[in-house]
Amino acid sequence: MAKLQSQPLYPITLYDHQGIPANMCLNKTPEGKFQIAKVLKPGKPDEGEFEVVYEHDSELYIRAWARTQGINC
């Protein structure tokens, strides 16, 4: 369980293909890395609890990976 360090406007809630919140979020760190994180305890990035499940330097790759997992982003 971890807190997220995020740039402004992140994290972004992700949805499944039916438009239902997927309990996952897309995050961009201050260093510029993109992350897909599972929300374990709701809250602001520095208050909630998250588990980073995938991280990459490219937003294109992170969004493609999310779509392979059934997450619409």
ZAVO-160169 format. One line per 10 residues: number of its first residue (from 1); for each residue x, y, z of C-alpha. Coordinates in Angstrom, 2 decimals. Layout:
// ZAVO-160169
NUM> X:Y:Z ~ ...
***
This chain:
// ZAVO-160169
1> 0.00:0.00:0.00 ~ 1.35:3.38:-0.96 ~ 0.45:6.99:-1.35 ~ 0.61:8.40:-4.87 ~ 2.81:11.30:-5.86 ~ 1.00:13.05:-8.68 ~ 1.26:15.98:-11.04 ~ -1.70:18.38:-11.16 ~ -4.85:16.98:-12.81 ~ -3.87:13.42:-11.85
11> -4.89:10.78:-10.86 ~ -7.70:10.09:-13.31 ~ -10.41:7.53:-12.51 ~ -10.59:4.69:-15.05 ~ -13.74:2.88:-16.19 ~ -14.48:-0.54:-17.63 ~ -15.96:-0.96:-21.12 ~ -19.48:-0.61:-19.71 ~ -18.74:2.80:-18.18 ~ -18.56:1.53:-14.59
21> -15.67:2.84:-12.43 ~ -12.97:0.15:-12.42 ~ -11.49:0.95:-8.98 ~ -8.31:1.88:-10.86 ~ -6.68:5.18:-11.75 ~ -4.18:6.59:-14.21 ~ -1.45:8.62:-12.52 ~ 1.48:10.71:-13.70 ~ 4.33:11.14:-11.23 ~ 6.34:14.35:-10.78
31> 9.20:12.52:-12.58 ~ 6.96:12.04:-15.65 ~ 6.27:8.28:-15.32 ~ 2.76:7.00:-15.92 ~ 1.16:4.49:-13.56 ~ -1.96:2.37:-13.35 ~ -2.89:2.00:-9.70 ~ -5.56:0.00:-7.90 ~ -7.47:2.03:-5.31 ~ -7.35:0.20:-1.97
41> -8.71:3.04:0.18 ~ -10.38:6.05:-1.49 ~ -9.00:9.51:-0.89 ~ -6.77:12.17:-2.34 ~ -3.44:10.92:-3.75 ~ -1.63:11.73:-0.50 ~ -4.43:10.39:1.73 ~ -5.80:7.26:0.05 ~ -4.05:3.94:-0.34 ~ -3.03:2.61:-3.73
51> -1.21:-0.34:-5.25 ~ 0.71:0.47:-8.43 ~ 0.07:-2.43:-10.82 ~ 1.87:-1.10:-13.93 ~ 4.31:1.71:-14.64 ~ 5.84:2.98:-17.89 ~ 7.50:6.09:-19.33 ~ 5.00:6.32:-22.19 ~ 1.35:7.29:-21.81 ~ 0.61:5.45:-25.06
61> 1.94:2.15:-23.67 ~ 0.23:2.55:-20.31 ~ -3.15:3.17:-21.98 ~ -2.64:0.20:-24.34 ~ -1.83:-2.05:-21.36 ~ -4.97:-0.85:-19.56 ~ -7.14:-1.70:-22.58 ~ -5.73:-5.25:-22.62 ~ -6.93:-5.55:-19.02 ~ -10.48:-4.47:-19.93
71> -10.05:-0.91:-18.64 ~ -11.25:1.96:-20.81 ~ -8.94:4.96:-20.64
***
